[in-house]
Amino acid sequence: MIVDSHQHFWKYERKRHSWIDDEMKVIRRDFLPSDLEAVYAENNIDGCVAVQADQTLRETDFLLDLASRYDFIRGVVGWVDLRGDDIETVLEKYSKQEKLKGFRHVVQGETDPCFLLRKDFLRGISALENHNFTYDILVFPHQLLAVLEFVKRFPNQKFVIDHIAKPYIKDGFFEGWAVLMREIAKYENVFCKVSGMITEADYQNWTEKQIHQYMEVVFTAFGTDRIMFGSDWPVCLVAGSYKQVKEIVTGFIGKFPKAQQAGIMGNNATKFYDL
């Protein structure tokens, strides 16, 4: 079974989705399950995890509503204010939603490079384990020092790094990102999504060879049991097609045994998110 561990839905609103700049104007429209069903049929994808793109409870409820109506949406990664004084109450409420698997905060958009280590945020993260919720780590490479300190504090919390921590592929920066990813991978409760890579490269001129050197690092560091395929659809359409994104991963992992390939393409995500 092939599971896309990372994709998004939205009804486009210019203000809410202001992060979609002019270079990304191709995705300035609605993207809903009916659009994705056709893409999945073409690419032999069985199911997905829908991930938040807007930091509101409205977004979480929107994704849960879609998941209740479309069986191929196997799980949802939503948003709650993990810094809120009412976090325990909010998590208790959402724990009743079977398809809600975890949460994410858009830490890459925070100006404080140590945002993850703020006392109120740490308090919220500490509450997740009681409800078996996962946490998706969305950061840029300059925030990885904080990620390292962050994951050390929660050895029993299930973490996954989105988009291999968004290395600056377009600029060719590599070593600093690689050193920290290797250190973070030493913590076995941390997984990594091979997703969102072509949009960190030159949209028009990226090559598989260019991206493979970054994949080598994460596969060596995390191993095949803690890596999961994700498309980052529809954001990936800015720099290519769904088929291209999938083939980058399937082409790279073709050298691995079939069981490991099956893990990367679906079984690891199924286990991590308890789909």
Secondary structure in CASP SS format (residue, H / E / C, confidence):
PFRMAT SS
TARGET T0000
AUTHOR 0000-0000-0000
METHOD secondary structure of the structure
MODEL  1
M C 1.00
I C 1.00
V E 1.00
D E 1.00
S E 1.00
H E 1.00
Q E 1.00
H C 1.00
F C 1.00
W E 1.00
K C 1.00
Y C 1.00
E C 1.00
R C 1.00
K C 1.00
R C 1.00
H C 1.00
S C 1.00
W C 1.00
I C 1.00
D C 1.00
D H 1.00
E H 1.00
M H 1.00
K H 1.00
V H 1.00
I H 1.00
R C 1.00
R C 1.00
D C 1.00
F E 1.00
L C 1.00
P H 1.00
S H 1.00
D H 1.00
L H 1.00
E H 1.00
A H 1.00
V H 1.00
Y H 1.00
A H 1.00
E H 1.00
N H 1.00
N C 1.00
I C 1.00
D C 1.00
G E 1.00
C E 1.00
V E 1.00
A E 1.00
V E 1.00
Q C 1.00
A C 1.00
D C 1.00
Q C 1.00
T C 1.00
L H 1.00
R H 1.00
E H 1.00
T H 1.00
D H 1.00
F H 1.00
L H 1.00
L H 1.00
D H 1.00
L H 1.00
A H 1.00
S H 1.00
R H 1.00
Y C 1.00
D C 1.00
F C 1.00
I E 1.00
R E 1.00
G E 1.00
V E 1.00
V E 1.00
G E 1.00
W C 1.00
V C 1.00
D C 1.00
L C 1.00
R C 1.00
G C 1.00
D C 1.00
D C 1.00
I H 1.00
E H 1.00
T H 1.00
V H 1.00
L H 1.00
E H 1.00
K H 1.00
Y H 1.00
S C 1.00
K C 1.00
Q C 1.00
E C 1.00
K C 1.00
L E 1.00
K E 1.00
G E 1.00
F E 1.00
R E 1.00
H E 1.00
V C 1.00
V H 1.00
Q H 1.00
G H 1.00
E C 1.00
T C 1.00
D C 1.00
P C 1.00
C C 1.00
F H 1.00
L H 1.00
L H 1.00
R C 1.00
K H 1.00
D H 1.00
F H 1.00
L H 1.00
R H 1.00
G H 1.00
I H 1.00
S H 1.00
A H 1.00
L H 1.00
E H 1.00
N H 1.00
H H 1.00
N C 1.00
F C 1.00
T E 1.00
Y E 1.00
D E 1.00
I E 1.00
L C 1.00
V C 1.00
F C 1.00
P H 1.00
H H 1.00
Q H 1.00
L H 1.00
L H 1.00
A H 1.00
V H 1.00
L H 1.00
E H 1.00
F H 1.00
V H 1.00
K H 1.00
R C 1.00
F C 1.00
P C 1.00
N C 1.00
Q C 1.00
K C 1.00
F E 1.00
V E 1.00
I E 1.00
D H 1.00
H H 1.00
I H 1.00
A H 1.00
K C 1.00
P C 1.00
Y C 1.00
I C 1.00
K C 1.00
D C 1.00
G C 1.00
F C 1.00
F C 1.00
E H 1.00
G H 1.00
W H 1.00
A H 1.00
V H 1.00
L H 1.00
M H 1.00
R H 1.00
E H 1.00
I H 1.00
A C 1.00
K C 1.00
Y C 1.00
E C 1.00
N C 1.00
V E 1.00
F E 1.00
C E 1.00
K E 1.00
V E 1.00
S C 1.00
G C 1.00
M C 1.00
I H 1.00
T H 1.00
E H 1.00
A C 1.00
D C 1.00
Y C 1.00
Q C 1.00
N C 1.00
W C 1.00
T C 1.00
E H 1.00
K H 1.00
Q H 1.00
I H 1.00
H H 1.00
Q H 1.00
Y H 1.00
M H 1.00
E H 1.00
V H 1.00
V H 1.00
F H 1.00
T H 1.00
A H 1.00
F H 1.00
G C 1.00
T H 1.00
D H 1.00
R H 1.00
I E 1.00
M E 1.00
F E 1.00
G C 1.00
S C 1.00
D C 1.00
W E 1.00
P C 1.00
V H 1.00
C H 1.00
L H 1.00
V H 1.00
A C 1.00
G C 1.00
S C 1.00
Y H 1.00
K H 1.00
Q H 1.00
V H 1.00
K H 1.00
E H 1.00
I H 1.00
V H 1.00
T H 1.00
G H 1.00
F H 1.00
I H 1.00
G C 1.00
K C 1.00
F C 1.00
P C 1.00
K H 1.00
A H 1.00
Q H 1.00
Q H 1.00
A H 1.00
G H 1.00
I H 1.00
M H 1.00
G H 1.00
N H 1.00
N H 1.00
A H 1.00
T H 1.00
K H 1.00
F H 1.00
Y H 1.00
D C 1.00
L C 1.00
END
